[in-house]
Amino acid sequence: MDIFLTNNLTNKKEQFVPKDKKNIGMYVCGPTVYDDPHIGNARPLVIFDILFKLLKNNFAKVTYVRNITDIDDKIIKSSQDQKISAKELTEKVTSNFFEDCNFLNCENPTHQPKATEHIDLMIEMINQLIKKGFAYENNKHVYFEVKKFSDYGKLSNKKLEDLIAGSRVEVSDNKKNSEDFVLWKPSNIDEPSWDSPWGKGRPGWHLECSAMSKKFLGNEFDIHGGGIDLIFPHHENEIAQSRCANDTKIFAKYWVHNAFITMSNEKMAKSQGNILKIKNFKKKLSGQVIRLALMTAHYRQPLDWNDKLLNDCQNILDKWYRVYSSDVKSIKVPDEVLKPLYEDLNTPGYIANLHELYEKAKKDSEKELFISACKFIGLFNEDLNQWEKYKKNKALISEEEINNKIQLRNKARANKDYVEADKIRDELLDKGILIEDKDGKTLWKFK
């Protein structure tokens, strides 16, 4: 069955036709390791993990590359704020990131290169861009001259002047033009640095991905993925510098981007102060609950994150585990079941198929297929004992908060404000807590 993906380079859903059917190449922008990942970061981890599985189901070899950005201005600032070295910070955050990927049951990519291990390739690419007239050096800085690349802005589908007006462009007297972006910058004495023809310094963020994708996937490859916020300027700049350095007409053939996760319809981001870190869920929930929640909306649509979503997913998995057995052998999932995933990774459609299969599995019909179909998208990676352990901790609020809510409800009932009392009861129910009034006391338990 053919795979269809929405390609942001053409703004169309297209049939996926690889450059080489014997070796599919996919590059996805990984984390900048200055702070631990949050739920917004988890969405591309799960989405492109599913795409990786789907590609492997169809092709003999898939090379999936996801980088680690371990040198960046944010890293330097964070390490200085914490009074530790950049290396100590990045090693700690990278380790936490890998633990979070494991918690979400994401497969390891084929390669996970670190930027600091490929500085020589970045210097080589900058030299090529200077030699070919696309970049210039000034005062130990090197910039890409955007006006030299006529296709700039095609991914964003905007004119150059619109892109500049709508973004935060770094202001510098070292630039020829305001829209030019940095390829290399000098480092201060107390900052990480590498020797280069332009003095001690470090690469620009955009260049890092261009150099690493070239090393592992070549000058041209099939799929480039990431969050929608990376389209401009990061991915636009990657295309410009890669095509110019490598003399190619394309960089990646298909550009796939996931939408934001929101809270109360606002983007989840560190700058917004509304982040929920992945690690904070580990004692309360199975990673499967988070993973399933991330699949409940199509990857191109915003996903609003809330306790009800998590509670619903917990209850769905709790129900599905009633037919789970570790003794059941996995079987190949037929294309008929996988069809929604072939249609632009329609995970809500696939979940609907799982619900139908569950009803059959309850009657001991097609149990093998149901369990295999769940495993295909990274569910059922824990046995029943592990799952039961999480059920004991499934409340999304602390015991102290539960008791405070009960006191407020008792006060409302004493004041005969039964509307408020019912509202508090329903709030607790949404968080997985059942309450019962008995012998003048209010008791609670997990639902």
VEXDREN-2710 file (C-alpha; in Angstrom, 1 decimal):
% VEXDREN-2710
k/r/px/py/pz
1/MET/0.0/0.0/0.0
2/ASP/1.3/3.5/-0.9
3/ILE/2.2/6.0/1.8
4/PHE/0.9/9.5/1.5
5/LEU/2.4/12.5/3.4
6/THR/1.6/16.2/3.5
7/ASN/4.6/17.9/2.0
8/ASN/5.0/21.4/3.3
9/LEU/7.4/22.2/0.4
10/THR/4.4/21.9/-2.0
11/ASN/1.6/22.3/0.5
12/LYS/0.0/19.1/-0.8
13/LYS/-0.6/15.6/0.3
14/GLU/1.6/13.5/-1.9
15/GLN/2.4/9.9/-2.5
16/PHE/5.7/9.0/-1.0
17/VAL/8.1/8.0/-3.8
18/PRO/11.6/7.5/-2.4
19/LYS/14.8/8.4/-4.2
20/ASP/16.0/4.8/-3.6
21/LYS/13.6/2.1/-2.5
22/LYS/16.5/0.1/-1.1
23/ASN/17.5/2.8/1.4
24/ILE/15.0/5.4/2.7
25/GLY/16.6/8.5/4.4
26/MET/14.8/10.5/7.1
27/TYR/16.3/13.3/9.2
28/VAL/14.4/14.8/12.1
29/CYS/15.6/17.8/14.2
30/GLY/16.4/16.6/17.7
31/PRO/16.7/18.6/21.0
32/THR/18.8/21.5/21.9
33/VAL/20.0/20.1/25.2
34/TYR/19.9/23.1/27.5
35/ASP/16.9/21.9/29.5
36/ASP/14.9/18.7/30.0
37/PRO/12.3/17.9/27.4
38/HIS/8.6/18.9/27.8
39/ILE/5.4/17.4/26.4
40/GLY/5.6/19.7/23.4
41/ASN/9.0/18.1/22.6
42/ALA/7.5/14.7/23.0
43/ARG/5.1/15.1/20.1
44/PRO/7.7/14.9/17.3
45/LEU/9.4/12.0/19.1
46/VAL/6.3/9.9/18.9
47/ILE/5.0/11.1/15.5
48/PHE/8.3/10.4/13.7
49/ASP/8.8/7.1/15.6
50/ILE/5.5/6.0/14.1
51/LEU/6.6/7.1/10.7
52/PHE/9.8/5.2/11.2
53/LYS/7.9/2.0/12.0
54/LEU/5.6/2.5/9.0
55/LEU/8.5/3.0/6.6
56/LYS/10.3/-0.1/8.0
57/ASN/7.1/-2.0/7.4
58/ASN/7.3/-1.2/3.7
59/PHE/11.0/-0.9/2.9
60/ALA/14.0/-3.1/3.5
61/LYS/16.3/-0.4/4.9
62/VAL/15.4/2.9/6.6
63/THR/18.1/5.3/7.9
64/TYR/16.6/7.5/10.5
65/VAL/18.8/10.3/11.8
66/ARG/17.9/12.6/14.8
67/ASN/20.6/15.0/16.0
68/ILE/21.6/16.3/19.4
69/THR/22.3/20.0/19.4
70/ASP/24.9/20.3/22.2
71/ILE/26.4/23.7/21.4
72/ASP/24.2/26.7/21.1
73/ASP/23.7/30.1/22.7
74/LYS/20.9/28.8/25.0
75/ILE/23.2/26.1/26.2
76/ILE/25.9/28.5/27.1
77/LYS/23.5/30.8/28.9
78/SER/21.9/28.0/30.8
79/SER/25.3/26.5/31.9
80/GLN/26.4/30.0/33.1
81/ASP/23.2/30.4/35.0
82/GLN/23.7/27.0/36.7
83/LYS/27.4/27.7/37.2
84/ILE/28.4/24.4/35.5
85/SER/30.3/23.7/32.3
86/ALA/28.4/23.4/29.0
87/LYS/29.7/19.9/28.7
88/GLU/28.3/18.9/32.1
89/LEU/25.0/20.4/31.3
90/THR/24.6/18.8/27.9
91/GLU/25.6/15.4/29.1
92/LYS/23.1/15.5/31.9
93/VAL/20.2/16.8/29.7
94/THR/21.1/14.4/26.9
95/SER/21.0/11.5/29.3
96/ASN/17.6/12.6/30.6
97/PHE/16.4/13.0/27.0
98/PHE/17.3/9.4/26.2
99/GLU/15.5/8.2/29.3
100/ASP/12.4/10.2/28.3
101/CYS/12.5/8.5/24.8
102/ASN/12.6/5.1/26.5
103/PHE/9.7/6.1/28.8
104/LEU/7.7/6.9/25.7
105/ASN/8.7/3.6/24.1
106/CYS/10.4/5.3/21.1
107/GLU/12.8/3.2/19.1
108/ASN/16.3/4.4/18.8
109/PRO/17.0/6.2/15.5
110/THR/19.7/4.7/13.2
111/HIS/22.1/7.5/14.1
112/GLN/21.9/10.2/16.9
113/PRO/24.9/12.4/16.1
114/LYS/26.0/15.2/18.4
115/ALA/26.9/18.6/16.9
116/THR/30.2/18.9/18.8
117/GLU/31.5/15.7/17.2
118/HIS/31.1/17.1/13.7
119/ILE/32.7/20.6/13.8
120/ASP/35.2/19.7/11.1
121/LEU/32.4/19.0/8.7
122/MET/30.7/22.3/9.5
123/ILE/34.0/24.2/8.9
124/GLU/34.3/22.3/5.6
125/MET/30.8/23.3/4.5
126/ILE/31.4/27.0/5.4
127/ASN/34.6/26.9/3.3
128/GLN/32.6/25.6/0.4
129/LEU/29.9/28.3/0.8
130/ILE/32.6/31.1/0.9
131/LYS/34.4/29.6/-2.1
132/LYS/31.2/29.5/-4.2
133/GLY/30.3/33.1/-3.3
134/PHE/27.3/32.4/-1.0
135/ALA/28.9/33.3/2.3
136/TYR/31.3/36.1/3.5
137/GLU/33.5/36.7/6.5
138/ASN/33.6/39.9/8.5
139/ASN/35.2/40.5/11.9
140/LYS/35.6/36.7/12.6
141/HIS/31.9/36.1/11.8
142/VAL/30.8/34.2/8.7
143/TYR/27.3/34.8/7.3
144/PHE/25.2/33.3/4.5
145/GLU/24.1/35.9/2.0
146/VAL/20.4/35.2/1.6
147/LYS/19.9/37.2/-1.5
148/LYS/22.3/35.0/-3.4
149/PHE/19.9/32.1/-3.1
150/SER/16.9/32.7/-5.4
151/ASP/14.7/29.9/-3.9
152/TYR/14.8/31.3/-0.4
153/GLY/11.3/31.3/1.2
154/LYS/9.8/28.5/-0.9
155/LEU/9.3/26.2/2.1
156/SER/7.7/29.0/4.1
157/ASN/5.7/30.0/1.0
158/LYS/6.4/33.7/1.6
159/LYS/8.5/36.3/0.0
160/LEU/11.8/37.2/1.5
161/GLU/10.7/40.6/2.7
162/ASP/7.6/39.1/4.4
163/LEU/9.8/36.6/6.2
164/ILE/12.1/39.2/7.5
165/ALA/9.3/41.5/8.6
166/GLY/7.6/38.7/10.5
167/SER/10.6/37.3/12.4
168/ARG/13.2/38.2/14.9
169/VAL/16.3/38.8/12.8
170/GLU/19.6/39.1/14.6
171/VAL/20.9/42.7/14.3
172/SER/24.6/43.0/13.7
173/ASP/26.9/45.6/12.1
174/ASN/28.9/42.6/10.8
175/LYS/26.2/41.7/8.3
176/LYS/25.9/43.0/4.7
177/ASN/22.1/42.6/4.9
178/SER/19.7/42.2/7.9
179/GLU/18.4/38.9/6.6
180/ASP/21.8/37.2/6.4
181/PHE/22.2/34.4/9.0
182/VAL/25.3/33.3/10.9
183/LEU/27.3/30.3/9.9
184/TRP/30.2/30.8/12.4
185/LYS/30.6/33.2/15.3
186/PRO/33.6/33.9/17.7
187/SER/33.4/32.7/21.2
188/ASN/34.2/34.6/24.4
189/ILE/37.1/33.4/26.5
190/ASP/34.9/31.5/28.9
191/GLU/32.7/29.9/26.2
192/PRO/33.2/26.6/24.3
193/SER/35.2/27.2/21.1
194/TRP/37.0/25.4/18.2
195/ASP/39.8/26.5/16.0
196/SER/38.8/27.6/12.5
197/PRO/40.1/29.7/9.6
198/TRP/38.2/32.6/11.1
199/GLY/39.5/32.3/14.6
200/LYS/38.2/30.4/17.7
201/GLY/34.5/30.1/17.7
202/ARG/31.5/27.9/17.2
203/PRO/29.0/27.1/14.4
204/GLY/25.6/28.5/13.8
205/TRP/22.6/26.3/14.8
206/HIS/21.3/26.0/11.2
207/LEU/24.6/24.8/9.8
208/GLU/24.8/21.9/12.3
209/CYS/21.9/20.1/10.9
210/SER/23.1/20.6/7.3
211/ALA/26.5/19.1/8.0
212/MET/25.1/16.1/10.0
213/SER/22.4/15.2/7.5
214/LYS/25.0/15.3/4.7
215/LYS/27.3/12.9/6.6
216/PHE/24.6/10.2/7.2
217/LEU/22.2/10.7/4.4
218/GLY/24.1/12.4/1.6
219/ASN/23.4/15.6/-0.3
220/GLU/19.8/14.7/-1.0
221/PHE/17.4/12.5/1.0
222/ASP/13.8/11.6/1.3
223/ILE/12.1/13.1/4.4
224/HIS/13.0/16.0/6.7
225/GLY/10.8/16.4/9.8
226/GLY/10.4/18.5/12.9
227/GLY/8.0/20.9/14.6
228/ILE/6.1/23.5/12.6
229/ASP/8.0/26.2/14.4
230/LEU/11.2/25.1/12.7
231/ILE/9.9/25.9/9.2
232/PHE/11.3/29.4/9.4
233/PRO/14.1/30.2/9.8
234/HIS/15.7/26.9/10.7
235/HIS/14.6/24.7/7.9
236/GLU/14.5/27.5/5.4
237/ASN/18.2/28.2/6.2
238/GLU/19.1/24.5/6.1
239/ILE/17.8/24.3/2.5
240/ALA/19.6/27.4/1.4
241/GLN/23.1/26.5/2.8
242/SER/22.8/22.8/1.9
243/ARG/21.7/23.3/-1.7
244/CYS/24.3/26.0/-2.3
245/ALA/27.2/24.1/-0.7
246/ASN/26.3/20.8/-2.4
247/ASP/25.1/22.1/-5.8
248/THR/21.8/20.4/-5.7
249/LYS/18.3/21.2/-6.9
250/ILE/16.7/19.7/-3.7
251/PHE/17.8/19.0/-0.2
252/ALA/15.0/16.9/1.3
253/LYS/12.1/15.8/-1.0
254/TYR/9.4/15.8/1.6
255/TRP/9.1/18.2/4.5
256/VAL/6.8/16.9/7.3
257/HIS/6.0/19.1/10.4
258/ASN/3.9/18.5/13.4
259/ALA/1.7/21.2/15.0
260/PHE/2.0/22.5/18.5
261/ILE/0.7/21.1/21.8
262/THR/-1.4/23.7/23.6
263/MET/-2.6/24.4/27.1
264/SER/-5.8/26.4/27.2
265/ASN/-5.2/27.0/23.5
266/GLU/-1.8/28.6/24.1
267/LYS/1.4/27.0/22.6
268/MET/3.3/25.0/25.2
269/ALA/6.8/26.6/25.3
270/LYS/9.4/27.5/27.9
271/SER/9.0/31.1/26.9
272/GLN/5.3/30.9/27.7
273/GLY/6.0/29.5/31.2
274/ASN/3.4/26.7/30.7
275/ILE/5.6/23.7/30.1
276/LEU/5.1/20.2/31.6
277/LYS/8.3/18.2/31.6
278/ILE/8.1/14.6/30.5
279/LYS/10.0/13.4/33.7
280/ASN/7.2/14.9/35.9
281/PHE/4.8/12.2/34.6
282/LYS/7.0/9.2/35.3
283/LYS/5.8/8.4/38.8
284/LYS/2.1/9.0/38.0
285/LEU/1.6/7.5/34.6
286/SER/2.8/4.8/32.2
287/GLY/4.6/6.2/29.2
288/GLN/2.0/4.5/27.1
289/VAL/-0.7/6.9/28.4
290/ILE/1.4/9.9/27.2
291/ARG/2.1/8.1/23.9
292/LEU/-1.5/7.4/23.3
293/ALA/-2.5/10.9/24.2
294/LEU/-0.1/12.3/21.7
295/MET/-1.8/10.2/19.0
296/THR/-5.4/11.4/19.7
297/ALA/-5.1/14.3/17.3
298/HIS/-3.7/14.3/13.8
299/TYR/-0.1/15.4/13.8
300/ARG/-0.9/18.5/11.7
301/GLN/-3.6/19.7/14.1
302/PRO/-2.9/21.4/17.5
303/LEU/-3.4/19.1/20.5
304/ASP/-4.8/20.7/23.7
305/TRP/-3.2/19.0/26.7
306/ASN/-5.3/18.5/29.9
307/ASP/-6.0/16.1/32.7
308/LYS/-9.2/14.8/31.1
309/LEU/-7.2/13.7/28.0
310/LEU/-4.8/11.8/30.1
311/ASN/-7.5/10.2/32.2
312/ASP/-9.4/9.1/29.1
313/CYS/-6.3/7.5/27.6
314/GLN/-5.5/5.8/30.9
315/ASN/-9.0/4.3/31.0
316/ILE/-8.7/3.2/27.3
317/LEU/-5.5/1.4/28.0
318/ASP/-6.9/-0.1/31.2
319/LYS/-9.7/-1.5/29.2
320/TRP/-7.5/-2.8/26.4
321/TYR/-5.2/-4.5/28.9
322/ARG/-8.1/-6.8/29.9
323/VAL/-7.5/-8.8/26.8
324/TYR/-3.7/-8.5/26.8
325/SER/-1.6/-11.6/27.1
326/SER/2.2/-11.9/26.9
327/ASP/1.8/-15.4/25.6
328/VAL/0.1/-14.2/22.4
329/LYS/2.5/-14.3/19.4
330/SER/2.8/-11.1/17.3
331/ILE/1.5/-11.4/13.8
332/LYS/1.9/-9.1/10.8
333/VAL/-0.6/-6.3/10.9
334/PRO/-2.5/-6.2/7.5
335/ASP/-2.7/-3.1/5.4
336/GLU/-6.4/-2.9/5.9
337/VAL/-5.8/-2.1/9.6
338/LEU/-2.8/0.1/8.9
339/LYS/-4.6/2.1/6.2
340/PRO/-5.2/5.3/8.3
341/LEU/-1.4/5.5/9.0
342/TYR/-0.7/5.2/5.2
343/GLU/-3.0/8.2/4.8
344/ASP/-0.8/10.9/6.2
345/LEU/-0.3/9.3/9.6
346/ASN/-3.9/9.5/10.6
347/THR/-3.4/8.3/14.2
348/PRO/-7.0/9.1/15.3
349/GLY/-8.3/6.8/12.5
350/TYR/-5.9/4.1/13.5
351/ILE/-7.1/4.3/17.2
352/ALA/-10.6/3.9/15.9
353/ASN/-9.5/0.7/14.2
354/LEU/-8.0/-0.5/17.5
355/HIS/-11.3/0.1/19.3
356/GLU/-13.1/-2.1/16.7
357/LEU/-10.4/-4.8/17.1
358/TYR/-10.8/-4.7/20.9
359/GLU/-14.5/-5.5/20.6
360/LYS/-13.6/-8.6/18.6
361/ALA/-10.7/-9.5/21.0
362/LYS/-13.1/-9.4/23.9
363/LYS/-14.8/-12.4/22.3
364/ASP/-11.5/-14.2/21.8
365/SER/-11.7/-13.3/18.1
366/GLU/-8.6/-11.8/16.5
367/LYS/-6.9/-11.2/19.8
368/GLU/-3.5/-11.8/18.2
369/LEU/-4.3/-9.1/15.6
370/PHE/-5.5/-6.6/18.3
371/ILE/-2.4/-7.0/20.4
372/SER/-0.1/-6.9/17.4
373/ALA/-1.8/-3.7/16.1
374/CYS/-1.3/-2.1/19.5
375/LYS/2.4/-3.0/19.5
376/PHE/2.8/-1.7/16.0
377/ILE/2.4/1.9/17.3
378/GLY/4.4/1.3/20.5
379/LEU/1.7/0.2/23.0
380/PHE/1.6/-2.9/25.1
381/ASN/5.3/-2.6/25.9
382/GLU/4.7/-3.4/29.6
383/ASP/3.4/-6.6/31.1
384/LEU/0.3/-6.7/33.3
385/ASN/2.3/-6.4/36.5
386/GLN/4.0/-3.2/35.3
387/TRP/0.7/-1.8/34.2
388/GLU/-1.0/-2.5/37.5
389/LYS/1.9/-0.7/39.2
390/TYR/1.0/2.5/37.4
391/LYS/-2.7/2.1/38.1
392/LYS/-1.9/2.5/41.8
393/ASN/-0.4/5.9/41.0
394/LYS/-2.8/7.0/38.4
395/ALA/-4.3/10.0/40.2
396/LEU/-3.3/13.2/38.4
397/ILE/-3.4/15.2/41.7
398/SER/-1.7/14.6/45.0
399/GLU/-3.4/13.1/48.1
400/GLU/-3.2/16.5/49.8
401/GLU/-5.1/18.1/46.8
402/ILE/-7.7/15.4/47.0
403/ASN/-8.3/16.0/50.7
404/ASN/-8.5/19.8/50.1
405/LYS/-11.1/19.3/47.4
406/ILE/-13.1/17.1/49.7
407/GLN/-13.1/19.7/52.4
408/LEU/-14.3/22.3/50.0
409/ARG/-17.1/20.0/48.9
410/ASN/-18.1/19.3/52.4
411/LYS/-18.2/23.1/53.1
412/ALA/-20.4/23.6/50.0
413/ARG/-22.7/20.8/51.1
414/ALA/-23.0/22.4/54.5
415/ASN/-24.0/25.6/52.9
416/LYS/-26.5/23.7/50.7
417/ASP/-24.6/24.8/47.6
418/TYR/-25.1/21.5/45.9
419/VAL/-24.2/22.8/42.4
420/GLU/-20.7/23.6/43.7
421/ALA/-20.5/20.3/45.6
422/ASP/-21.4/18.4/42.4
423/LYS/-18.8/20.4/40.4
424/ILE/-16.0/19.5/42.8
425/ARG/-17.1/15.8/42.7
426/ASP/-17.0/15.9/38.9
427/GLU/-13.5/17.5/39.0
428/LEU/-12.2/14.7/41.1
429/LEU/-13.9/12.1/38.9
430/ASP/-12.1/13.7/35.8
431/LYS/-8.8/13.1/37.6
432/GLY/-9.6/9.4/38.3
433/ILE/-10.9/9.8/41.9
434/LEU/-14.2/8.3/43.1
435/ILE/-15.7/9.7/46.3
436/GLU/-18.3/8.1/48.5
437/ASP/-20.2/9.6/51.5
438/LYS/-20.6/7.0/54.2
439/ASP/-21.4/7.2/57.9
440/GLY/-20.8/10.9/58.0
441/LYS/-17.5/10.7/56.3
442/THR/-16.3/11.2/52.7
443/LEU/-14.1/8.3/51.4
444/TRP/-12.2/8.3/48.1
445/LYS/-10.5/5.7/45.9
446/PHE/-9.0/5.4/42.4
447/LYS/-11.6/4.8/39.7
END
